[in-house]
Amino acid sequence: MGKQHRRIQKKIAGKKGKVEIPISRKRKIDVQKGRKVVEIERSGDPKKISQALNRLKAKKGLKKEIRVPQKDLNKTKDIAKKKKMSVIIKNLSGTKIRSIKRK
């Protein structure tokens, strides 16, 4: 995990949030802050984005958010729709938002 990834994690977590939360099958969620879980995927690879969404799916009953580079917002939106997930998609700084409601 790179320095940029860790910096973004700490920024999202703030003082009360937790980073690297273990989930089933030796996987980890990047950030959990209150009732919200956040996964950061900087690569832009559709397979890795899909894996990040699967990690989010493992946390039931919490608001899910994925942070991706701005150029990958629409790609991530399409993948989330195929998985029928309710998720908030933001760019890395959090200024651009796409929201997907499960149907």
QUIFENRA-V856468 format. One record per helix or strand of 2 or more residues. SS is the DSSP state (a for helix, b for strand). FROM is the first residue (numbers start at 0). TO is the last residue. If there is no record, write none. Layout:
BEGIN
ss: <SS;SS>
from: <FROM;FROM>
to: <TO;TO>
END
This chain:
BEGIN
ss: <a;b;b;b;a;b;a;b;b>
from: <2;17;26;35;45;62;69;86;96>
to: <12;22;32;40;56;67;81;90;99>
END
